[in-house]
Amino acid sequence: PEFRTIIAQWDDIGLPPNMIVEAKDLWKHATLEKRFVNELKADVHHHARKMFLLTPLTLSEEDESKV
């Protein structure tokens, strides 16, 4: 396959369970609209890399629809 889905689970990267985070794609210089809980999934080309900056959030009810 040309792309693979890679999953970073919070317990594998040292974040507490159920933490809600905002992810910034450092290569694209863009913050993703979706918020992530317990894991982040990304489709990656077989010879590519992705790097994200994860920022913990406290969400309002309005933001919960993005999770």
HTML snippet that shows the backbone in 3Dmol.js (N, CA, C, O; Angstrom):
<script src="https://3Dmol.org/build/3Dmol-min.js"></script>
<div id="view" style="width:600px;height:400px;position:relative"></div>
<script>
const pdb = `
ATOM      1  N   PRO A   1       0.820  -1.209   0.000  1.00  0.00           N
ATOM      2  CA  PRO A   1       0.000   0.000   0.000  1.00  0.00           C
ATOM      3  C   PRO A   1       0.859   1.266   0.000  1.00  0.00           C
ATOM      4  O   PRO A   1       1.948   1.306   0.572  1.00  0.00           O
ATOM      5  N   GLU A   2       0.337   2.280  -0.651  1.00  0.00           N
ATOM      6  CA  GLU A   2       1.065   3.540  -0.741  1.00  0.00           C
ATOM      7  C   GLU A   2       1.065   4.296   0.587  1.00  0.00           C
ATOM      8  O   GLU A   2       2.044   4.961   0.926  1.00  0.00           O
ATOM      9  N   PHE A   3      -0.045   4.191   1.346  1.00  0.00           N
ATOM     10  CA  PHE A   3      -0.159   4.858   2.641  1.00  0.00           C
ATOM     11  C   PHE A   3      -0.399   3.837   3.736  1.00  0.00           C
ATOM     12  O   PHE A   3      -0.957   2.768   3.487  1.00  0.00           O
ATOM     13  N   ARG A   4       0.022   4.164   4.947  1.00  0.00           N
ATOM     14  CA  ARG A   4      -0.252   3.349   6.129  1.00  0.00           C
ATOM     15  C   ARG A   4      -0.820   4.276   7.199  1.00  0.00           C
ATOM     16  O   ARG A   4      -0.471   5.454   7.279  1.00  0.00           O
ATOM     17  N   THR A   5      -1.696   3.715   8.013  1.00  0.00           N
ATOM     18  CA  THR A   5      -2.212   4.464   9.154  1.00  0.00           C
ATOM     19  C   THR A   5      -1.325   4.179  10.352  1.00  0.00           C
ATOM     20  O   THR A   5      -1.130   3.026  10.737  1.00  0.00           O
ATOM     21  N   ILE A   6      -0.792   5.244  10.937  1.00  0.00           N
ATOM     22  CA  ILE A   6       0.032   5.122  12.131  1.00  0.00           C
ATOM     23  C   ILE A   6      -0.769   5.690  13.297  1.00  0.00           C
ATOM     24  O   ILE A   6      -1.423   6.725  13.169  1.00  0.00           O
ATOM     25  N   ILE A   7      -0.711   5.002  14.432  1.00  0.00           N
ATOM     26  CA  ILE A   7      -1.477   5.407  15.607  1.00  0.00           C
ATOM     27  C   ILE A   7      -0.527   5.657  16.770  1.00  0.00           C
ATOM     28  O   ILE A   7       0.281   4.797  17.119  1.00  0.00           O
ATOM     29  N   ALA A   8      -0.630   6.837  17.365  1.00  0.00           N
ATOM     30  CA  ALA A   8       0.100   7.156  18.594  1.00  0.00           C
ATOM     31  C   ALA A   8      -0.920   7.147  19.725  1.00  0.00           C
ATOM     32  O   ALA A   8      -1.775   8.029  19.804  1.00  0.00           O
ATOM     33  N   GLN A   9      -0.828   6.157  20.591  1.00  0.00           N
ATOM     34  CA  GLN A   9      -1.753   6.068  21.720  1.00  0.00           C
ATOM     35  C   GLN A   9      -1.132   6.762  22.928  1.00  0.00           C
ATOM     36  O   GLN A   9       0.077   6.693  23.149  1.00  0.00           O
ATOM     37  N   TRP A  10      -1.976   7.428  23.701  1.00  0.00           N
ATOM     38  CA  TRP A  10      -1.483   8.235  24.810  1.00  0.00           C
ATOM     39  C   TRP A  10      -0.622   7.429  25.776  1.00  0.00           C
ATOM     40  O   TRP A  10       0.415   7.917  26.226  1.00  0.00           O
ATOM     41  N   ASP A  11      -1.030   6.210  26.102  1.00  0.00           N
ATOM     42  CA  ASP A  11      -0.227   5.439  27.058  1.00  0.00           C
ATOM     43  C   ASP A  11       1.148   5.085  26.493  1.00  0.00           C
ATOM     44  O   ASP A  11       2.078   4.842  27.262  1.00  0.00           O
ATOM     45  N   ASP A  12       1.295   5.051  25.185  1.00  0.00           N
ATOM     46  CA  ASP A  12       2.598   4.779  24.561  1.00  0.00           C
ATOM     47  C   ASP A  12       3.510   6.000  24.563  1.00  0.00           C
ATOM     48  O   ASP A  12       4.732   5.856  24.515  1.00  0.00           O
ATOM     49  N   ILE A  13       2.931   7.205  24.616  1.00  0.00           N
ATOM     50  CA  ILE A  13       3.755   8.421  24.545  1.00  0.00           C
ATOM     51  C   ILE A  13       3.739   9.227  25.847  1.00  0.00           C
ATOM     52  O   ILE A  13       4.206  10.366  25.883  1.00  0.00           O
ATOM     53  N   GLY A  14       3.201   8.633  26.912  1.00  0.00           N
ATOM     54  CA  GLY A  14       3.286   9.245  28.235  1.00  0.00           C
ATOM     55  C   GLY A  14       2.238  10.275  28.579  1.00  0.00           C
ATOM     56  O   GLY A  14       2.438  11.060  29.506  1.00  0.00           O
ATOM     57  N   LEU A  15       1.120  10.300  27.859  1.00  0.00           N
ATOM     58  CA  LEU A  15       0.033  11.222  28.193  1.00  0.00           C
ATOM     59  C   LEU A  15      -1.032  10.486  29.002  1.00  0.00           C
ATOM     60  O   LEU A  15      -1.236   9.289  28.805  1.00  0.00           O
ATOM     61  N   PRO A  16      -1.714  11.189  29.911  1.00  0.00           N
ATOM     62  CA  PRO A  16      -2.761  10.543  30.698  1.00  0.00           C
ATOM     63  C   PRO A  16      -3.938  10.108  29.825  1.00  0.00           C
ATOM     64  O   PRO A  16      -4.237  10.752  28.819  1.00  0.00           O
ATOM     65  N   PRO A  17      -4.606   9.016  30.208  1.00  0.00           N
ATOM     66  CA  PRO A  17      -5.786   8.575  29.457  1.00  0.00           C
ATOM     67  C   PRO A  17      -6.863   9.656  29.453  1.00  0.00           C
ATOM     68  O   PRO A  17      -6.987  10.426  30.404  1.00  0.00           O
ATOM     69  N   ASN A  18      -7.622   9.701  28.394  1.00  0.00           N
ATOM     70  CA  ASN A  18      -8.740  10.635  28.214  1.00  0.00           C
ATOM     71  C   ASN A  18      -8.331  12.096  28.087  1.00  0.00           C
ATOM     72  O   ASN A  18      -9.195  12.973  28.084  1.00  0.00           O
ATOM     73  N   MET A  19      -7.042  12.376  27.982  1.00  0.00           N
ATOM     74  CA  MET A  19      -6.606  13.755  27.764  1.00  0.00           C
ATOM     75  C   MET A  19      -7.027  14.176  26.354  1.00  0.00           C
ATOM     76  O   MET A  19      -6.865  13.420  25.396  1.00  0.00           O
ATOM     77  N   ILE A  20      -7.558  15.370  26.242  1.00  0.00           N
ATOM     78  CA  ILE A  20      -7.963  15.932  24.953  1.00  0.00           C
ATOM     79  C   ILE A  20      -6.840  16.846  24.494  1.00  0.00           C
ATOM     80  O   ILE A  20      -6.373  17.698  25.251  1.00  0.00           O
ATOM     81  N   VAL A  21      -6.408  16.668  23.250  1.00  0.00           N
ATOM     82  CA  VAL A  21      -5.309  17.490  22.748  1.00  0.00           C
ATOM     83  C   VAL A  21      -5.650  18.110  21.397  1.00  0.00           C
ATOM     84  O   VAL A  21      -6.461  17.592  20.630  1.00  0.00           O
ATOM     85  N   GLU A  22      -5.006  19.224  21.144  1.00  0.00           N
ATOM     86  CA  GLU A  22      -5.004  19.860  19.837  1.00  0.00           C
ATOM     87  C   GLU A  22      -3.669  19.469  19.198  1.00  0.00           C
ATOM     88  O   GLU A  22      -2.643  19.433  19.877  1.00  0.00           O
ATOM     89  N   ALA A  23      -3.681  19.177  17.898  1.00  0.00           N
ATOM     90  CA  ALA A  23      -2.462  18.746  17.217  1.00  0.00           C
ATOM     91  C   ALA A  23      -2.083  19.732  16.128  1.00  0.00           C
ATOM     92  O   ALA A  23      -2.901  20.083  15.278  1.00  0.00           O
ATOM     93  N   LYS A  24      -0.844  20.169  16.161  1.00  0.00           N
ATOM     94  CA  LYS A  24      -0.319  21.038  15.112  1.00  0.00           C
ATOM     95  C   LYS A  24       0.636  20.209  14.258  1.00  0.00           C
ATOM     96  O   LYS A  24       1.580  19.612  14.774  1.00  0.00           O
ATOM     97  N   ASP A  25       0.387  20.176  12.962  1.00  0.00           N
ATOM     98  CA  ASP A  25       1.267  19.493  12.017  1.00  0.00           C
ATOM     99  C   ASP A  25       2.467  20.407  11.792  1.00  0.00           C
ATOM    100  O   ASP A  25       2.341  21.473  11.191  1.00  0.00           O
ATOM    101  N   LEU A  26       3.623  19.984  12.276  1.00  0.00           N
ATOM    102  CA  LEU A  26       4.798  20.850  12.209  1.00  0.00           C
ATOM    103  C   LEU A  26       5.351  21.014  10.806  1.00  0.00           C
ATOM    104  O   LEU A  26       5.995  22.025  10.525  1.00  0.00           O
ATOM    105  N   TRP A  27       5.124  20.058   9.916  1.00  0.00           N
ATOM    106  CA  TRP A  27       5.607  20.191   8.543  1.00  0.00           C
ATOM    107  C   TRP A  27       4.719  21.149   7.738  1.00  0.00           C
ATOM    108  O   TRP A  27       5.210  21.915   6.908  1.00  0.00           O
ATOM    109  N   LYS A  28       3.408  21.095   7.996  1.00  0.00           N
ATOM    110  CA  LYS A  28       2.471  21.956   7.251  1.00  0.00           C
ATOM    111  C   LYS A  28       2.251  23.305   7.926  1.00  0.00           C
ATOM    112  O   LYS A  28       1.627  24.190   7.342  1.00  0.00           O
ATOM    113  N   HIS A  29       2.752  23.473   9.138  1.00  0.00           N
ATOM    114  CA  HIS A  29       2.564  24.707   9.909  1.00  0.00           C
ATOM    115  C   HIS A  29       1.078  25.018  10.083  1.00  0.00           C
ATOM    116  O   HIS A  29       0.649  26.165   9.958  1.00  0.00           O
ATOM    117  N   ALA A  30       0.297  23.965  10.376  1.00  0.00           N
ATOM    118  CA  ALA A  30      -1.150  24.136  10.504  1.00  0.00           C
ATOM    119  C   ALA A  30      -1.674  23.309  11.680  1.00  0.00           C
ATOM    120  O   ALA A  30      -1.230  22.187  11.921  1.00  0.00           O
ATOM    121  N   THR A  31      -2.623  23.892  12.397  1.00  0.00           N
ATOM    122  CA  THR A  31      -3.294  23.181  13.475  1.00  0.00           C
ATOM    123  C   THR A  31      -4.487  22.434  12.898  1.00  0.00           C
ATOM    124  O   THR A  31      -5.284  23.007  12.154  1.00  0.00           O
ATOM    125  N   LEU A  32      -4.609  21.160  13.238  1.00  0.00           N
ATOM    126  CA  LEU A  32      -5.721  20.354  12.743  1.00  0.00           C
ATOM    127  C   LEU A  32      -7.018  20.794  13.410  1.00  0.00           C
ATOM    128  O   LEU A  32      -7.016  21.161  14.585  1.00  0.00           O
ATOM    129  N   GLU A  33      -8.123  20.761  12.673  1.00  0.00           N
ATOM    130  CA  GLU A  33      -9.415  21.157  13.234  1.00  0.00           C
ATOM    131  C   GLU A  33      -9.922  20.152  14.256  1.00  0.00           C
ATOM    132  O   GLU A  33     -10.533  20.529  15.256  1.00  0.00           O
ATOM    133  N   LYS A  34      -9.672  18.885  14.005  1.00  0.00           N
ATOM    134  CA  LYS A  34     -10.135  17.828  14.902  1.00  0.00           C
ATOM    135  C   LYS A  34      -9.316  17.838  16.192  1.00  0.00           C
ATOM    136  O   LYS A  34      -8.120  18.131  16.174  1.00  0.00           O
ATOM    137  N   ARG A  35      -9.972  17.513  17.315  1.00  0.00           N
ATOM    138  CA  ARG A  35      -9.303  17.317  18.593  1.00  0.00           C
ATOM    139  C   ARG A  35      -9.183  15.813  18.811  1.00  0.00           C
ATOM    140  O   ARG A  35      -9.981  15.047  18.271  1.00  0.00           O
ATOM    141  N   PHE A  36      -8.211  15.388  19.582  1.00  0.00           N
ATOM    142  CA  PHE A  36      -7.943  13.966  19.751  1.00  0.00           C
ATOM    143  C   PHE A  36      -8.021  13.566  21.218  1.00  0.00           C
ATOM    144  O   PHE A  36      -7.604  14.314  22.103  1.00  0.00           O
ATOM    145  N   VAL A  37      -8.565  12.367  21.463  1.00  0.00           N
ATOM    146  CA  VAL A  37      -8.665  11.804  22.802  1.00  0.00           C
ATOM    147  C   VAL A  37      -8.097  10.393  22.741  1.00  0.00           C
ATOM    148  O   VAL A  37      -8.491   9.598  21.887  1.00  0.00           O
ATOM    149  N   ASN A  38      -7.180  10.081  23.637  1.00  0.00           N
ATOM    150  CA  ASN A  38      -6.576   8.746  23.786  1.00  0.00           C
ATOM    151  C   ASN A  38      -5.621   8.335  22.680  1.00  0.00           C
ATOM    152  O   ASN A  38      -4.763   7.483  22.912  1.00  0.00           O
ATOM    153  N   GLU A  39      -5.732   8.906  21.483  1.00  0.00           N
ATOM    154  CA  GLU A  39      -4.826   8.530  20.402  1.00  0.00           C
ATOM    155  C   GLU A  39      -4.920   9.526  19.256  1.00  0.00           C
ATOM    156  O   GLU A  39      -5.890  10.273  19.125  1.00  0.00           O
ATOM    157  N   LEU A  40      -3.886   9.510  18.436  1.00  0.00           N
ATOM    158  CA  LEU A  40      -3.876  10.298  17.210  1.00  0.00           C
ATOM    159  C   LEU A  40      -3.542   9.343  16.076  1.00  0.00           C
ATOM    160  O   LEU A  40      -2.561   8.602  16.145  1.00  0.00           O
ATOM    161  N   LYS A  41      -4.364   9.363  15.029  1.00  0.00           N
ATOM    162  CA  LYS A  41      -4.136   8.533  13.853  1.00  0.00           C
ATOM    163  C   LYS A  41      -3.752   9.433  12.688  1.00  0.00           C
ATOM    164  O   LYS A  41      -4.300  10.522  12.516  1.00  0.00           O
ATOM    165  N   ALA A  42      -2.791   8.954  11.885  1.00  0.00           N
ATOM    166  CA  ALA A  42      -2.375   9.716  10.707  1.00  0.00           C
ATOM    167  C   ALA A  42      -2.049   8.747   9.579  1.00  0.00           C
ATOM    168  O   ALA A  42      -1.417   7.713   9.798  1.00  0.00           O
ATOM    169  N   ASP A  43      -2.483   9.090   8.375  1.00  0.00           N
ATOM    170  CA  ASP A  43      -2.116   8.320   7.186  1.00  0.00           C
ATOM    171  C   ASP A  43      -0.789   8.856   6.674  1.00  0.00           C
ATOM    172  O   ASP A  43      -0.638  10.052   6.427  1.00  0.00           O
ATOM    173  N   VAL A  44       0.167   7.953   6.520  1.00  0.00           N
ATOM    174  CA  VAL A  44       1.524   8.353   6.174  1.00  0.00           C
ATOM    175  C   VAL A  44       1.993   7.564   4.949  1.00  0.00           C
ATOM    176  O   VAL A  44       1.847   6.343   4.894  1.00  0.00           O
ATOM    177  N   HIS A  45       2.551   8.269   3.977  1.00  0.00           N
ATOM    178  CA  HIS A  45       3.137   7.636   2.795  1.00  0.00           C
ATOM    179  C   HIS A  45       4.262   6.706   3.273  1.00  0.00           C
ATOM    180  O   HIS A  45       4.916   7.006   4.272  1.00  0.00           O
ATOM    181  N   HIS A  46       4.493   5.612   2.596  1.00  0.00           N
ATOM    182  CA  HIS A  46       5.401   4.580   3.095  1.00  0.00           C
ATOM    183  C   HIS A  46       6.847   5.054   3.324  1.00  0.00           C
ATOM    184  O   HIS A  46       7.567   4.390   4.070  1.00  0.00           O
ATOM    185  N   HIS A  47       7.299   6.136   2.740  1.00  0.00           N
ATOM    186  CA  HIS A  47       8.646   6.656   3.003  1.00  0.00           C
ATOM    187  C   HIS A  47       8.595   8.054   3.619  1.00  0.00           C
ATOM    188  O   HIS A  47       9.583   8.787   3.571  1.00  0.00           O
ATOM    189  N   ALA A  48       7.465   8.424   4.191  1.00  0.00           N
ATOM    190  CA  ALA A  48       7.299   9.773   4.734  1.00  0.00           C
ATOM    191  C   ALA A  48       7.301   9.758   6.258  1.00  0.00           C
ATOM    192  O   ALA A  48       7.364   8.704   6.891  1.00  0.00           O
ATOM    193  N   ARG A  49       7.231  10.943   6.819  1.00  0.00           N
ATOM    194  CA  ARG A  49       7.143  11.125   8.267  1.00  0.00           C
ATOM    195  C   ARG A  49       6.117  12.190   8.568  1.00  0.00           C
ATOM    196  O   ARG A  49       5.797  13.028   7.726  1.00  0.00           O
ATOM    197  N   LYS A  50       5.608  12.142   9.778  1.00  0.00           N
ATOM    198  CA  LYS A  50       4.725  13.193  10.285  1.00  0.00           C
ATOM    199  C   LYS A  50       5.225  13.555  11.672  1.00  0.00           C
ATOM    200  O   LYS A  50       5.715  12.702  12.413  1.00  0.00           O
ATOM    201  N   MET A  51       5.094  14.832  12.015  1.00  0.00           N
ATOM    202  CA  MET A  51       5.448  15.271  13.349  1.00  0.00           C
ATOM    203  C   MET A  51       4.391  16.260  13.813  1.00  0.00           C
ATOM    204  O   MET A  51       4.051  17.209  13.107  1.00  0.00           O
ATOM    205  N   PHE A  52       3.879  16.018  15.017  1.00  0.00           N
ATOM    206  CA  PHE A  52       2.827  16.856  15.571  1.00  0.00           C
ATOM    207  C   PHE A  52       3.248  17.392  16.932  1.00  0.00           C
ATOM    208  O   PHE A  52       3.921  16.712  17.707  1.00  0.00           O
ATOM    209  N   LEU A  53       2.838  18.614  17.203  1.00  0.00           N
ATOM    210  CA  LEU A  53       2.957  19.194  18.530  1.00  0.00           C
ATOM    211  C   LEU A  53       1.584  19.046  19.169  1.00  0.00           C
ATOM    212  O   LEU A  53       0.592  19.554  18.645  1.00  0.00           O
ATOM    213  N   LEU A  54       1.526  18.348  20.304  1.00  0.00           N
ATOM    214  CA  LEU A  54       0.249  18.102  20.985  1.00  0.00           C
ATOM    215  C   LEU A  54       0.120  19.055  22.161  1.00  0.00           C
ATOM    216  O   LEU A  54       1.021  19.160  22.994  1.00  0.00           O
ATOM    217  N   THR A  55      -1.018  19.754  22.219  1.00  0.00           N
ATOM    218  CA  THR A  55      -1.294  20.709  23.290  1.00  0.00           C
ATOM    219  C   THR A  55      -2.535  20.264  24.041  1.00  0.00           C
ATOM    220  O   THR A  55      -3.600  20.157  23.433  1.00  0.00           O
ATOM    221  N   PRO A  56      -2.440  19.994  25.367  1.00  0.00           N
ATOM    222  CA  PRO A  56      -3.613  19.606  26.151  1.00  0.00           C
ATOM    223  C   PRO A  56      -4.643  20.733  26.170  1.00  0.00           C
ATOM    224  O   PRO A  56      -4.290  21.912  26.203  1.00  0.00           O
ATOM    225  N   LEU A  57      -5.934  20.351  26.148  1.00  0.00           N
ATOM    226  CA  LEU A  57      -7.025  21.323  26.124  1.00  0.00           C
ATOM    227  C   LEU A  57      -8.059  21.031  27.197  1.00  0.00           C
ATOM    228  O   LEU A  57      -8.225  19.895  27.641  1.00  0.00           O
ATOM    229  N   THR A  58      -8.741  22.078  27.597  1.00  0.00           N
ATOM    230  CA  THR A  58      -9.977  21.971  28.350  1.00  0.00           C
ATOM    231  C   THR A  58     -11.033  22.521  27.414  1.00  0.00           C
ATOM    232  O   THR A  58     -11.034  23.711  27.102  1.00  0.00           O
ATOM    233  N   LEU A  59     -11.941  21.651  26.962  1.00  0.00           N
ATOM    234  CA  LEU A  59     -12.879  22.048  25.927  1.00  0.00           C
ATOM    235  C   LEU A  59     -14.207  22.546  26.486  1.00  0.00           C
ATOM    236  O   LEU A  59     -14.706  22.048  27.495  1.00  0.00           O
ATOM    237  N   SER A  60     -14.754  23.525  25.813  1.00  0.00           N
ATOM    238  CA  SER A  60     -16.118  23.960  26.095  1.00  0.00           C
ATOM    239  C   SER A  60     -17.063  23.026  25.364  1.00  0.00           C
ATOM    240  O   SER A  60     -16.621  22.240  24.526  1.00  0.00           O
ATOM    241  N   GLU A  61     -18.343  23.091  25.659  1.00  0.00           N
ATOM    242  CA  GLU A  61     -19.329  22.254  24.977  1.00  0.00           C
ATOM    243  C   GLU A  61     -19.289  22.501  23.467  1.00  0.00           C
ATOM    244  O   GLU A  61     -19.474  21.573  22.680  1.00  0.00           O
ATOM    245  N   GLU A  62     -19.053  23.718  23.076  1.00  0.00           N
ATOM    246  CA  GLU A  62     -18.993  24.088  21.652  1.00  0.00           C
ATOM    247  C   GLU A  62     -17.855  23.335  20.941  1.00  0.00           C
ATOM    248  O   GLU A  62     -18.005  22.911  19.795  1.00  0.00           O
ATOM    249  N   ASP A  63     -16.727  23.176  21.630  1.00  0.00           N
ATOM    250  CA  ASP A  63     -15.565  22.505  21.042  1.00  0.00           C
ATOM    251  C   ASP A  63     -15.691  20.992  21.040  1.00  0.00           C
ATOM    252  O   ASP A  63     -15.011  20.326  20.260  1.00  0.00           O
ATOM    253  N   GLU A  64     -16.545  20.428  21.893  1.00  0.00           N
ATOM    254  CA  GLU A  64     -16.645  18.979  22.019  1.00  0.00           C
ATOM    255  C   GLU A  64     -17.069  18.316  20.718  1.00  0.00           C
ATOM    256  O   GLU A  64     -16.779  17.138  20.511  1.00  0.00           O
ATOM    257  N   SER A  65     -17.745  19.039  19.839  1.00  0.00           N
ATOM    258  CA  SER A  65     -18.158  18.454  18.566  1.00  0.00           C
ATOM    259  C   SER A  65     -16.969  18.160  17.652  1.00  0.00           C
ATOM    260  O   SER A  65     -17.098  17.394  16.697  1.00  0.00           O
ATOM    261  N   LYS A  66     -15.811  18.765  17.939  1.00  0.00           N
ATOM    262  CA  LYS A  66     -14.611  18.547  17.118  1.00  0.00           C
ATOM    263  C   LYS A  66     -13.828  17.313  17.549  1.00  0.00           C
ATOM    264  O   LYS A  66     -12.880  16.918  16.870  1.00  0.00           O
ATOM    265  N   VAL A  67     -14.207  16.702  18.663  1.00  0.00           N
ATOM    266  CA  VAL A  67     -13.484  15.537  19.183  1.00  0.00           C
ATOM    267  C   VAL A  67     -13.951  14.295  18.471  1.00  0.00           C
ATOM    268  O   VAL A  67     -13.468  13.200  18.758  1.00  0.00           O
TER     269      VAL A  67
END
`;
const viewer = $3Dmol.createViewer("view");
viewer.addModel(pdb, "pdb");
viewer.setStyle({}, {cartoon: {color: "spectrum"}});
viewer.zoomTo();
viewer.render();
</script>
